Amino acid sequence: MTTLSGRTALITGAGSGMGLETARLLAQDGATVVLLGRRQEALDAVATTIRDEGGTALALGADVTSADDVTRVLDRVHAELGPVDVLVNNAGSSSTVLNPQWLPHDEWRQVIEVNLTAVFQLAQAVLPDMLGRGGGTIVTVSSLAAVNPNLLGGAAYGAAKAGVRNFMTFLHNTFRNQGLRAITVLPGEADTPILDNRARPPKPEERANMVQPEDVAEAIRLAITLPQRVVLQEIVVAPTRQRDTSADLEISRWAGAPADAAPQS
């Protein structure tokens, strides 16, 4: 394992869940972590936790789907901390309507913007730092919905996560010989706040056997702290126990359906 002392790591969606836990671990390994997210108050709380644990953190409220916000963030990071060594694309969003029969176009676009376009914009922004110095690491949290899309995540989410997996593979194939490590993490069903938006949010006892945020964070930490000569191109982090989701899938099928289309109970 390599120390991250002296390195700067940008982490999106850092206000909760996997992003929060990843930021804590990377800070413990010596990185200066830049926390990105829409909720400044949540980011400030995470930054306080990290500082209390002996780490260094900078909390920057930003909309990662906004090119202007990305530019503003990078300008400040460069001015205060220097080049970016690590980017963790963790921010994610899902639609409330899962079935493409009724999925509103604005929901489709919003999910694609957060899960795919934002990753492209941030990667493009940090590539000059990484390629110019002959090394860097970009980790993107995709999902097993990229491999096995279904109504739990929904049409837009599965498509976006498949797209971002493809983009990360492109980065790997294109820039690996220039020292860039492009890594995709594909979690299975995970106990994160995004579950609260499901058509049927899982019960606490169901969440207990799911992947936990700290599990994914440990996988991300491993990929980043391995020697630069090694890349874990894809990491699948899945629950050991597979729960029965058949009832969830049926409920999800009808979320957002017109009243005359949904089955009568």
C-alpha positions as CSV (number, residue, x, y, z in Angstrom):
1,M,0.0,0.0,0.0
2,T,1.2,3.5,-0.8
3,T,0.7,6.6,1.4
4,L,-1.5,9.4,0.1
5,S,0.4,12.1,1.9
6,G,0.8,15.2,-0.2
7,R,-1.9,14.1,-2.7
8,T,-5.2,15.8,-3.4
9,A,-8.3,13.8,-3.9
10,L,-11.7,15.2,-5.2
11,I,-14.7,13.2,-4.1
12,T,-18.2,13.9,-5.4
13,G,-21.3,13.1,-3.4
14,A,-19.2,13.4,-0.3
15,G,-22.0,14.5,2.0
16,S,-23.3,11.0,2.8
17,G,-23.0,7.3,2.1
18,M,-20.1,6.0,0.1
19,G,-18.7,9.4,-0.6
20,L,-18.5,10.3,3.0
21,E,-16.9,7.0,4.0
22,T,-14.4,7.2,1.1
23,A,-13.4,10.7,2.1
24,R,-12.7,9.6,5.7
25,L,-10.5,6.7,4.6
26,L,-8.5,8.6,2.1
27,A,-8.0,11.4,4.7
28,Q,-6.8,8.8,7.1
29,D,-4.3,7.7,4.5
30,G,-2.9,11.2,4.3
31,A,-4.7,12.7,1.3
32,T,-6.1,16.2,1.4
33,V,-9.7,15.5,0.5
34,V,-11.9,18.0,-1.4
35,L,-15.6,17.3,-0.6
36,L,-18.0,18.1,-3.4
37,G,-21.8,18.0,-3.2
38,R,-24.9,20.2,-3.4
39,R,-25.5,20.5,0.3
40,Q,-22.9,22.7,1.9
41,E,-24.1,22.0,5.4
42,A,-23.7,18.3,5.0
43,L,-20.2,18.8,3.5
44,D,-19.2,21.0,6.4
45,A,-20.2,18.3,8.8
46,V,-18.1,15.7,7.0
47,A,-15.2,18.1,6.9
48,T,-15.4,18.6,10.7
49,T,-15.4,14.9,11.3
50,I,-12.4,14.4,9.1
51,R,-10.5,17.2,10.8
52,D,-11.4,15.8,14.2
53,E,-9.9,12.5,13.1
54,G,-6.7,14.3,12.2
55,G,-7.2,14.7,8.5
56,T,-7.4,17.7,6.1
57,A,-10.5,18.5,4.2
58,L,-11.9,21.3,2.0
59,A,-15.7,21.4,1.6
60,L,-17.0,23.0,-1.6
61,G,-20.7,23.1,-2.4
62,A,-21.2,22.6,-6.2
63,D,-23.5,21.2,-8.8
64,V,-21.3,18.7,-10.6
65,T,-23.6,18.7,-13.6
66,S,-22.7,22.4,-14.1
67,A,-19.7,23.0,-16.3
68,D,-19.3,26.5,-14.7
69,D,-19.3,24.9,-11.2
70,V,-16.7,22.4,-12.2
71,T,-14.5,25.1,-13.5
72,R,-14.9,27.2,-10.4
73,V,-14.1,24.2,-8.2
74,L,-10.9,23.3,-10.2
75,D,-9.8,26.9,-10.2
76,R,-10.0,27.0,-6.4
77,V,-8.4,23.7,-5.9
78,H,-5.5,24.6,-8.1
79,A,-5.1,27.9,-6.4
80,E,-5.1,26.5,-2.8
81,L,-3.9,22.9,-3.2
82,G,-2.3,22.4,-6.6
83,P,-2.9,19.6,-9.1
84,V,-5.5,16.9,-8.5
85,D,-4.1,13.4,-8.0
86,V,-7.3,11.4,-7.4
87,L,-10.9,11.9,-8.6
88,V,-13.6,9.8,-7.1
89,N,-16.9,10.1,-9.0
90,N,-19.4,9.0,-6.5
91,A,-22.4,11.3,-6.9
92,G,-25.5,9.5,-8.1
93,S,-29.1,10.0,-8.8
94,S,-32.1,7.8,-9.8
95,S,-35.5,8.6,-11.2
96,T,-38.8,8.2,-9.3
97,V,-40.4,6.6,-12.3
98,L,-38.6,3.3,-13.3
99,N,-40.6,2.0,-16.2
100,P,-39.6,3.6,-19.6
101,Q,-43.3,3.5,-20.6
102,W,-44.0,6.5,-18.3
103,L,-40.6,7.9,-17.5
104,P,-40.7,11.7,-17.8
105,H,-38.1,13.1,-20.2
106,D,-36.8,15.6,-17.6
107,E,-36.2,12.7,-15.1
108,W,-34.3,10.8,-17.8
109,R,-32.1,13.8,-18.5
110,Q,-31.4,14.6,-14.9
111,V,-30.3,11.0,-14.2
112,I,-28.0,11.0,-17.2
113,E,-26.6,14.4,-16.2
114,V,-25.7,13.3,-12.7
115,N,-24.4,9.8,-13.4
116,L,-22.8,10.2,-16.8
117,T,-22.3,13.8,-18.0
118,A,-20.9,15.0,-14.6
119,V,-18.3,12.2,-14.7
120,F,-17.2,13.3,-18.2
121,Q,-16.9,16.9,-17.2
122,L,-14.9,16.2,-14.1
123,A,-12.6,13.7,-15.8
124,Q,-12.0,16.2,-18.6
125,A,-11.2,18.9,-16.0
126,V,-8.6,16.8,-14.2
127,L,-6.9,15.0,-17.1
128,P,-4.4,17.8,-17.8
129,D,-3.2,17.5,-14.1
130,M,-2.8,13.8,-14.3
131,L,-1.5,13.3,-17.8
132,G,0.8,16.3,-17.4
133,R,2.4,14.7,-14.3
134,G,2.5,11.2,-15.8
135,G,0.1,9.6,-13.3
136,G,-3.3,9.8,-11.6
137,T,-6.3,7.8,-10.6
138,I,-10.0,8.3,-11.5
139,V,-12.4,6.0,-9.7
140,T,-16.1,6.0,-10.7
141,V,-18.9,4.3,-8.8
142,S,-21.1,2.6,-11.4
143,S,-23.5,-0.1,-10.4
144,L,-24.3,-3.8,-11.2
145,A,-27.3,-2.2,-12.9
146,A,-24.9,-1.5,-15.7
147,V,-24.5,-5.2,-16.2
148,N,-28.0,-6.4,-15.2
149,P,-30.4,-3.5,-15.5
150,N,-33.9,-3.9,-14.1
151,L,-36.8,-2.0,-12.5
152,L,-35.1,-1.6,-9.1
153,G,-32.8,1.0,-10.5
154,G,-34.9,1.9,-13.5
155,A,-34.3,2.5,-17.2
156,A,-32.5,5.8,-16.8
157,Y,-30.2,4.7,-14.0
158,G,-29.2,1.5,-15.7
159,A,-28.5,3.2,-19.0
160,A,-26.4,6.0,-17.2
161,K,-24.4,3.5,-15.2
162,A,-23.7,1.4,-18.3
163,G,-22.6,4.5,-20.1
164,V,-20.2,5.6,-17.4
165,R,-18.7,2.1,-17.2
166,N,-18.1,2.3,-21.0
167,F,-16.5,5.8,-20.6
168,M,-14.2,4.6,-17.8
169,T,-13.1,1.7,-20.0
170,F,-12.4,4.2,-22.7
171,L,-10.2,6.2,-20.4
172,H,-8.4,3.0,-19.4
173,N,-7.8,1.9,-22.9
174,T,-6.7,5.3,-24.1
175,F,-4.5,6.7,-21.3
176,R,-3.1,3.8,-19.3
177,N,0.3,4.1,-21.0
178,Q,0.4,7.7,-19.9
179,G,0.0,6.6,-16.3
180,L,-3.7,7.1,-15.8
181,R,-5.5,4.5,-13.8
182,A,-9.3,4.5,-14.6
183,I,-11.2,2.3,-12.3
184,T,-14.9,1.3,-12.2
185,V,-16.5,0.1,-9.0
186,L,-19.8,-1.8,-9.5
187,P,-21.7,-2.2,-6.2
188,G,-24.7,-4.5,-5.9
189,E,-27.6,-3.5,-3.8
190,A,-26.3,-1.1,-1.2
191,D,-27.7,0.6,1.9
192,T,-27.4,4.2,0.9
193,P,-29.8,7.2,1.0
194,I,-30.8,6.5,-2.7
195,L,-32.9,3.6,-1.5
196,D,-35.2,6.0,0.2
197,N,-36.4,7.1,-3.2
198,R,-37.4,3.6,-4.4
199,A,-41.0,2.7,-5.1
200,R,-40.8,0.5,-2.1
201,P,-37.9,1.5,0.2
202,P,-36.4,-1.6,1.7
203,K,-37.0,-2.3,5.4
204,P,-34.1,-2.0,8.0
205,E,-33.9,-5.8,8.3
206,E,-33.5,-6.0,4.5
207,R,-30.8,-3.4,4.4
208,A,-28.8,-5.2,7.1
209,N,-27.5,-7.8,4.6
210,M,-26.8,-5.3,1.8
211,V,-23.5,-3.8,0.9
212,Q,-22.7,-1.0,3.3
213,P,-21.1,2.3,2.3
214,E,-17.9,1.5,4.2
215,D,-17.6,-1.7,2.2
216,V,-17.5,0.2,-1.1
217,A,-15.2,2.8,0.4
218,E,-12.7,0.1,1.4
219,A,-12.7,-1.2,-2.2
220,I,-12.1,2.3,-3.5
221,R,-9.3,2.8,-0.9
222,L,-7.6,-0.4,-2.0
223,A,-7.7,0.5,-5.7
224,I,-6.2,4.0,-4.9
225,T,-3.5,2.9,-2.4
226,L,-2.1,0.0,-4.4
227,P,1.1,0.9,-6.2
228,Q,0.7,3.1,-9.3
229,R,2.0,0.2,-11.4
230,V,-1.2,-1.8,-10.6
231,V,-4.8,-1.0,-11.7
232,L,-7.9,-2.8,-10.5
233,Q,-9.8,-1.9,-13.7
234,E,-13.2,-3.2,-12.4
235,I,-14.3,-4.1,-8.9
236,V,-17.6,-5.8,-8.1
237,V,-18.8,-5.3,-4.6
238,A,-22.0,-7.4,-4.0
239,P,-23.9,-8.7,-1.0
240,T,-23.1,-12.3,-0.1
241,R,-26.8,-13.0,0.5
242,Q,-29.2,-12.4,-2.4
243,R,-32.6,-11.3,-1.4
244,D,-35.9,-11.9,-3.2
245,T,-36.7,-8.7,-5.0
246,S,-39.7,-10.0,-7.0
247,A,-42.3,-8.0,-5.0
248,D,-40.1,-4.8,-5.3
249,L,-39.9,-5.3,-9.1
250,E,-43.6,-5.5,-9.5
251,I,-44.3,-2.4,-7.4
252,S,-41.6,-0.6,-9.4
253,R,-43.2,-1.6,-12.7
254,W,-46.2,0.6,-11.9
255,A,-44.6,3.6,-10.2
256,G,-45.7,6.7,-12.1
257,A,-48.2,4.8,-14.3
258,P,-51.4,6.5,-15.3
259,A,-54.4,5.6,-13.1
260,D,-56.1,3.7,-16.0
261,A,-52.9,1.7,-16.7
262,A,-52.1,0.4,-13.2
263,P,-53.6,-3.0,-12.2
264,Q,-56.6,-2.7,-10.0
265,S,-56.0,-3.9,-6.4
